[in-house]
Amino acid sequence: MKEKLHDYFEELVKEGIFPGVSYAIYYQDKTIIDSAGMISSLENKKTTKDTLYDIASLTKVVVTNTLFLMAEEKGMVSSSDFFCQYFPTFPYPDIKLIHLLNHSSGLVPTYDKYHLTSKEEFFTKISQKNEPGADVIYSDLNYILLGFLMEKIYDTPLDVLAEQKIFKPLSMDKTTFHPKKEECAPTEDTKERGLLWGIVHDEKAYFLNGVAGHAGVFSTPSDLLQFGKKLLFNDGTFLTKKSINCLFKKTIISSSKVARSYSWMLASTYPDTKEFASKKAIFHTGFTGCEFLIDQEQKLILIILSNRVYPTRENKLFFERRKEYNKRIYELLKEEEHGLY
C-alpha cells in the first residue's frame, strides 16, 4: 500500500503539481507517513517526512481556531460576542466572533498590508462588502482579527500561546512559527522579497513578523497527524467533546453551497472532497500547497504538505487537480481495504 501511494505521489511530482510533497494518511487504524520529490530544483535534496513546510492557512484551523475553542471552554470568550467588545475602535460594531470564525463577517479580503503594525490604524484600512452573516467571503482578515483577540484575552503572544497550549502538549516538536532555513522547503521566488526559504510566504503574516492568526506556521505531516487524531477520536483529553463536535456542525452555508463550521469546511459539501467524504468530515486548504481532511465516520485523516508555489504561485495545478488526486488516494485506500492488491 505504501509503495502504491508513493508511486502515485511521484507521478504527481513528475506532472509538475509540486516539486516535492510530504504526506500522512491514517485510515482504519493504519498509518502511512512518507514523501516524494525534491525540496526544489536548487539543490539535489529530497524532501522527507521531516521537511518543514509552510502550512499557510492551515494555521487558522490548527492554531487560532483551537485557541478560541480553549478560551470559550474557560468562559473567557463566546462566539456570540461582538468583536468591538474587545476592541472599541473597531469600525464594524455588528460583527460577532462567529462571523469571523466562519468567514461570514462580510469583510473584503483586500487591504493595505503595510498598515498591519498598528491595530488601530489597521482597523481603518479594512472595508465591509456584506452584512454579517449574509454570505461567506473567505478572508484572512477574519483570522488576523481573531489572532489579535487571542493575544489580548490571554495577554500572551500568539506564537507563545501556540507552543504552550497546542504544540508542546501534543508533542508537535517540529511545528513552529520560527523555523530554521535548513529544515524547510523553499516557497516562492518573489520580486519583492527574493526567494522565500524559512520565511513565511504570506505577505500579511510577514508584515506581522511571521506570526499571525491566519498564517505563519511551519510543520510536518507527522506533527499534524498528532493534532488530527485528537479531533478524529474526540476523547476529551485535548479539547472537550462539545468543542470538537462543533467543528463538525454547520454554522453557515455559502452561496456556493459549501457549508462551514468554526473555520473548517464540511467536506461533504466541498467540490474536491464531497464524492468520498462522509457527513462527519471537515477539510481545509493552504495556499502554499497544503490540505487537511479529518473524517470521523470513516476514521480517515489525509494531510498533504507541499510547496506548489515554488518557484512561482502561478503554478495552479495543485488546485486544478485536487479533486482528481484526492479521489484517487481514497480509491487506493479502499482497494487496500477490500484486498484488491
C-alpha positions in Angstrom: 0.0 0.0 0.0 2.7 2.4 1.0 4.5 1.7 -2.3 1.3 2.3 -4.4 0.8 5.7 -2.8 4.4 6.7 -3.1 4.4 5.8 -6.8 1.3 7.9 -7.2 2.7 10.9 -5.5 5.9 10.6 -7.6 3.7 10.7 -10.6 2.2 14.0 -9.4 5.7 15.4 -8.9 6.6 14.5 -12.5 3.5 16.2 -13.7 4.6 19.4 -12.0 1.9 19.7 -9.4 4.6 20.3 -6.8 8.4 19.9 -6.7 8.1 17.8 -3.6 5.4 16.6 -1.1 5.2 15.1 2.3 2.0 13.4 3.5 0.4 11.5 6.2 -2.6 9.2 5.9 -4.4 7.5 8.7 -7.2 5.1 7.7 -8.9 2.3 9.7 -6.1 2.1 12.3 -3.3 2.1 9.7 -0.8 4.9 9.3 1.4 5.9 6.3 3.8 8.8 6.5 6.0 9.4 3.5 7.4 11.9 1.0 8.1 12.2 -2.7 10.1 14.5 -4.9 12.7 17.2 -4.1 12.5 20.2 -2.0 13.3 22.4 -5.0 15.4 22.5 -8.2 18.1 24.5 -6.4 19.9 21.5 -5.0 19.9 17.8 -5.1 17.9 17.3 -1.8 14.9 15.0 -1.5 12.0 16.0 0.6 11.5 13.8 3.7 8.7 13.2 6.2 10.6 15.7 8.4 10.9 18.5 5.9 9.2 21.6 7.3 6.6 23.1 5.0 4.9 26.5 5.3 1.3 25.4 6.1 -0.2 28.8 5.3 -3.9 28.9 6.1 -3.8 25.6 8.0 -2.6 28.0 10.7 -6.2 29.1 11.0 -7.6 25.7 12.0 -4.6 24.3 13.9 -3.7 27.4 16.0 -6.2 30.3 16.1 -9.4 28.3 15.9 -8.1 25.9 18.5 -7.1 28.6 20.9 -10.5 30.2 20.5 -12.2 26.9 21.5 -9.9 26.6 24.5 -10.8 30.2 25.6 -14.5 29.5 25.0 -14.3 26.4 27.2 -13.0 28.5 30.0 -15.6 31.2 29.6 -13.1 33.8 28.5 -14.9 34.5 25.3 -18.1 33.5 23.4 -18.8 33.1 19.7 -21.8 35.4 20.2 -19.7 38.2 21.5 -19.2 41.3 19.3 -15.6 41.9 18.3 -15.9 45.6 19.3 -16.5 44.5 22.9 -12.7 43.7 23.0 -11.6 46.4 20.5 -13.8 49.5 20.9 -12.2 51.4 18.0 -13.2 48.6 15.5 -15.5 50.3 13.0 -18.0 47.5 12.3 -20.0 47.0 15.5 -22.3 44.3 14.1 -19.6 41.7 13.5 -19.7 38.9 16.1 -16.9 36.5 16.7 -18.9 33.7 15.0 -18.8 35.8 11.8 -15.0 35.9 12.0 -14.8 32.2 12.7 -16.9 31.1 9.7 -15.9 33.9 7.3 -19.3 35.5 7.2 -18.2 38.9 8.5 -18.5 40.5 5.1 -15.0 41.9 5.3 -13.3 42.4 2.0 -10.1 40.3 1.7 -8.0 43.1 0.1 -6.4 45.9 2.1 -3.2 47.8 2.6 -0.8 45.2 4.1 1.6 48.0 5.1 -0.7 49.0 7.9 -0.6 45.8 9.9 1.8 47.0 12.6 -0.8 49.1 14.5 -4.2 47.5 15.2 -5.9 50.9 15.4 -4.6 52.1 12.0 -5.2 48.6 10.5 -8.9 48.8 11.6 -9.3 52.0 9.5 -7.9 50.3 6.3 -10.4 47.5 6.0 -13.8 47.6 4.5 -17.0 45.6 4.5 -19.0 44.3 1.5 -21.8 42.3 3.1 -23.8 42.5 6.2 -22.5 40.0 8.8 -24.0 36.5 8.3 -25.3 37.2 4.8 -22.7 35.0 3.0 -19.2 33.6 3.2 -16.4 35.8 1.9 -13.2 33.9 2.7 -10.8 36.4 4.1 -7.5 36.3 6.0 -8.8 39.4 7.8 -11.1 37.3 9.9 -8.3 35.3 11.4 -5.9 38.2 11.7 -8.5 39.8 13.9 -9.1 36.6 15.8 -5.3 36.4 16.3 -5.3 39.9 17.8 -8.2 38.8 20.1 -6.4 35.7 21.3 -3.3 37.7 22.2 -5.4 40.2 24.1 -7.5 37.8 26.2 -4.6 35.6 27.0 -2.2 38.5 27.3 0.4 36.4 25.5 1.9 36.5 22.0 0.3 34.1 19.6 3.4 32.1 18.9 4.0 31.5 22.6 0.3 30.5 23.1 0.5 28.0 20.3 3.7 26.5 21.7 2.3 26.3 25.3 -1.2 25.1 24.5 -1.0 23.1 21.3 2.4 22.2 20.0 4.0 21.1 23.3 1.0 19.2 24.8 0.6 17.3 21.5 4.3 16.6 21.1 4.3 18.5 17.8 8.0 19.0 18.3 8.9 20.3 14.9 5.9 22.7 14.4 6.8 26.3 14.8 6.3 29.9 13.7 10.1 30.3 13.7 11.7 27.6 11.6 15.4 27.0 10.7 16.0 27.5 7.0 17.9 24.3 6.6 14.9 22.3 7.8 12.5 23.9 5.3 11.4 23.6 1.7 11.6 26.9 -0.1 8.4 28.5 -1.4 8.2 31.3 -3.9 11.0 33.2 -5.7 9.5 36.7 -5.4 10.4 40.0 -7.0 9.9 41.9 -3.7 11.5 39.6 -1.1 13.6 37.3 -3.2 13.5 33.5 -2.6 11.4 32.7 0.4 13.1 30.0 2.4 12.5 29.5 6.1 10.5 32.7 5.9 6.7 32.9 5.9 5.2 33.1 2.3 2.1 35.1 3.2 2.8 38.8 2.9 0.4 39.8 5.6 1.9 37.4 8.1 5.4 38.7 7.0 4.4 42.2 8.0 3.3 40.9 11.3 6.9 39.5 11.9 5.8 36.0 10.7 3.3 35.5 13.5 -0.4 35.9 12.6 -3.8 34.2 13.2 -4.2 33.3 9.5 -0.7 32.1 8.5 2.9 31.7 9.7 3.2 28.1 11.0 5.6 25.6 9.5 5.0 21.9 10.2 5.3 18.3 9.1 2.6 15.6 8.4 3.7 13.6 11.5 3.1 16.6 13.8 -0.2 17.5 12.1 -1.3 13.9 12.4 -1.0 14.2 16.2 -3.4 17.2 16.1 -5.7 15.4 13.6 -6.1 12.3 15.8 -7.3 14.5 18.7 -10.2 15.7 16.5 -10.8 12.3 15.0 -11.2 10.4 18.2 -12.6 13.2 20.4 -11.8 11.6 23.7 -11.9 14.9 25.7 -8.2 14.9 26.5 -7.3 17.9 24.4 -10.5 19.8 23.7 -13.8 19.0 25.2 -16.1 16.7 23.2 -18.5 19.6 22.9 -15.8 21.8 21.3 -14.7 19.2 18.8 -18.3 18.3 17.9 -19.0 21.9 16.9 -16.2 21.6 14.3 -18.3 19.1 12.5 -21.5 21.1 12.6 -22.7 23.6 10.1 -22.9 27.2 11.1 -23.5 28.7 7.6 -23.9 27.6 4.0 -22.3 29.9 1.4 -23.9 31.0 -1.8 -21.6 28.4 -3.5 -23.3 25.7 -1.3 -20.2 25.0 0.8 -21.1 24.6 4.5 -18.7 25.9 7.2 -18.4 25.2 10.9 -15.9 27.0 13.0 -13.3 27.8 10.3 -13.4 24.3 8.7 -15.4 23.4 5.6 -17.7 20.4 5.8 -16.0 18.1 3.3 -19.2 16.5 2.1 -20.2 19.9 0.6 -16.9 20.9 -0.9 -16.4 20.0 -4.6 -12.9 18.5 -4.2 -13.9 16.1 -1.4 -17.7 15.6 -1.5 -17.5 12.5 -3.7 -15.9 10.4 -0.9 -16.3 12.3 2.3 -18.9 11.4 4.9 -21.3 13.8 6.6 -18.8 13.9 9.6 -15.8 15.1 7.7 -14.0 18.5 7.7 -11.5 20.0 5.3 -9.2 22.9 5.0 -6.5 24.0 2.5 -3.4 26.2 2.5 -2.3 28.4 -0.4 1.3 27.1 -0.5 0.0 23.7 -1.4 -1.4 22.0 1.7 -4.6 20.3 2.7 -6.1 18.6 5.8 -9.0 16.3 5.9 -10.5 14.6 9.0 -13.4 12.2 8.6 -14.7 10.9 11.9 -17.2 8.4 10.3 -14.6 6.7 8.0 -11.8 7.0 10.5 -9.7 8.8 7.9 -7.1 11.6 8.1 -5.4 12.9 5.0 -2.6 15.5 5.3 -0.7 16.8 2.2 2.0 19.4 2.6 3.9 20.8 -0.4 5.5 23.9 -1.9 3.4 24.1 -5.1 4.3 27.9 -5.1 7.9 27.1 -5.9 9.2 28.8 -7.9 6.0 30.7 -8.6 2.4 30.9 -7.3 1.3 30.9 -11.0 1.5 27.1 -10.7 -2.1 26.3 -10.1 -2.1 22.6 -11.0 -2.4 21.7 -7.3 -5.8 23.3 -7.1 -6.9 22.3 -10.6 -6.1 18.6 -9.9 -7.1 18.4 -6.2 -10.4 16.7 -6.8 -8.8 14.1 -9.0 -5.9 13.2 -6.7 -8.0 13.2 -3.6 -10.4 10.8 -5.2 -7.5 8.6 -6.4 -5.9 8.5 -3.0 -9.2 7.4 -1.5 -9.7 4.8 -4.2 -6.2 3.3 -3.4 -7.2 3.1 0.3 -10.4 1.4 -0.5 -8.7 -1.1 -2.8 -6.3 -2.0 0.0 -9.3 -2.4 2.4 -11.0 -4.8 0.1 -7.9 -6.7 -0.7 -7.7 -5.7 -4.4 -3.9 -5.8 -4.4 
